[in-house]
Every structure is written in C-alpha cells, then in structure tokens.
Amino acid sequence: MATVWSAFYPDCLPELPGAPQPLVDHTLRNVAIDFCTRSKAHRADLAVIDADASVGTYALTLPAGTDLVEIIAARFDGYSLDPKAPEFLERQYDDWQTEVGTPTYHTRQSATLTLIAPVASADGAGTIRIESLL
C-alpha cells in the first residue's frame, strides 16, 4: 500500500511556508513511523511457519515494505513461547541451539530470524505463529 503524503499537506504546509516537498514527505514518513512504533498500532500476524523436527531457526516472512520492530507473541502448536535472551538460554541448556524437546522459548536472532528452544523433537514438529509489531 503506497502512502500519499500529499493527503497531509493541508494539515502541515500552512505552518511550513516554503518548505521543500521532499523534506515535508520525509518528515511525515518519520512521524508516521514514530507514531506506529510508540503506539504499537501496526501489528500483524505473520505467515504460519511449519516447524521441522530438529530445526530451531526460522525465517520470518514480513509484509512487503515493512520492518520487524518487535515480536509481540509467539506460539508453538497453540502454546505460548516465552521470549528469552540468548544469555538466559545458555544458562538453561548445555547447547541451547540444538537441545531437543518441547519448545518453550523463542529468541529473535536478527531482523528476519527467530529461534525456538528447545528444538522440536521428531515427534513434536508443529506450527509456529508469530504476532508482530511492524
């Protein structure tokens, strides 16, 4: 969905006489991003991920033109996964990136990767659902 910043010109241009259009568009975009981040207004359920046995890292498919700000909730087969830092997981498991069991935790690895821990066992493969703030 393309945003037409010119729709907001009547609200801001009277206060900004002579402001260049590219600067106004850039500022309106930044204000919109700040609003969505602070209000947590732009949420989305990401595509369901089919978890494979013995795989812990999964790519997140984001809607076009968006960036992941925060994972609001993660679920494995309907059960909530608690968000934890890698340091916590290192204290819990000998090798938290390959430990096999029932997934209970998740940690964000990068802008588009998440990791579940422990990794689902062969008989425990299921689905991962992510609610995110974009």
N, C-alpha and C positions, 0 to 999 in steps of 0.2 A: 504494500500500500504506500503510494507516494504521498508525501506531505506537501501541501501547497502553502508555503509560509505566507504568501501574499494575503491569505484569508485573515491574518492577524495584523496586517498593516494599518487598518483603521484604528486599532487599539493603541498602537505604539508610535506610528510615524508623526502624529501631531506633537509628540513630546521630543522627537528627534529630527528637527528640521535639518535637511542637508546630509543626513546620514546615508552613506552608500548602501545600496540594496544588498550586495554580498555580505557586508558586515551585519546588517539587520537580520538577514536569513541565518547567518552563523550564530548570532546571539539567540535568536528564537529557538534554534535547534538545541543549543546548550541549555537553555532554560527548560525546555521540554524534557531533556534527558535528566536534568537535576530534579525536576518535579516527579518524574516516574520513579527515580531511584529512591528519593526520600519518602514518597507516599506509598511505595511498593504497589503501585497501581497497575503496572504492566506485568501481569502474571500469565503463565501459560503451562499447560500440561504438555510435556514433550512426548514424542512418539514412544510407544511401549517398546521396551528392549527385551528380546528373548535371551535370557541368561543361559549360557552354556556351562556344562559341568567343567570344573577346574579352570574356569576363566574368571578373573577378578576385575579386569579393567575394561570399561565400556565407553565407546564414543557417544557423545550426546549430539543429537541432530537438532539444531536450532532453526527456528523460522528464518527465512531469508532477511537479511538486513538487521539482524538483532545480535546482541552480545549477552552472554550469561552474566548476570550480576550476582545471583545467589541461588542456591538450591534451597527451596522452602521446605520441601518434604520429599523423601524417597521411600519407596515401598518395594519389598520383595514378596511376591505372591500375596499381596494384601497386608503383610505385616510391616510396620514401620521400621525403618533403619535409622539408628541414631547417628547424627553427624559427629565425627571424631577427627581430631588432628592425627597426622601420622605418628607423632610422638606418643600419643596415648596407645595407638595400635601396636607400636613397638614394645611397649611395656606389657601389653596383654598377650601377645603371641611371640613365639620364637622367630617365625618368619611370616609376618602378617600378610605379605603379598601372595603367599602360596598356601597358607593354612586352609585346610578343607573342613567344612562343617555347614551349619545353617547360618546364612548371612544375617548379621545383626547390626552392622555398622556400615557407613559409607564415608568416603572422604573425597573431596574434589582434588583431582590431580593437576588439572590445568583448565583453561577456558572451555574446553570441549571434552574433557575426560573425567570420569568418576570411577572410583574403585569401591567394590564391596568387600567386606571382610567378616568372617572368613569366606573363602571362595566356596561356592555351592558344590556339594558333592555330586557324584554321578547320578544318584537317585534324587537329588534335590534341585535339579535345573528348573527354572521357572521364569517369571516375568518381573521386570523392574519397571516401575513407574516413577517418573520424576515430575514434581511440580516446581516450577522455577520462576524466578523474578528476572525479567529481561529488561 
